[in-house]
Amino acid sequence: MELIHARLVRTTTCANGCKCDYTICGDKDPSSPPEVMGPVADAMTGTTVDFTVISDCGHFSAYEHPEAVAEALRQLVRRIQ
């Protein structure tokens, strides 16, 4: 894991050896908005990146919109299984 603009960017290695990265940010996040996090996701190489922007959300996406974050993570899990 590494912290980029105060947002967690996570790399997960699946049982089958694939590497999957994800980043989630809020569209109203003042410190790490989509305009910053999108290029971060685009710059990741050697992996498949899930980049999710949560609507009407600030910096604390898991607190502000837990269901939207949970759904993004469920989609990631479905993709890597």
Buried (B, 14 or more C-beta within 10 A) or exposed (E): EEEBBEBBBBBBEEEEEEBBBBBBBBBBBEEBBBEBBBEBBEEBEEBEBBBBBBEEBBBEBBEBBEEBBEEBBEEBEEEBE
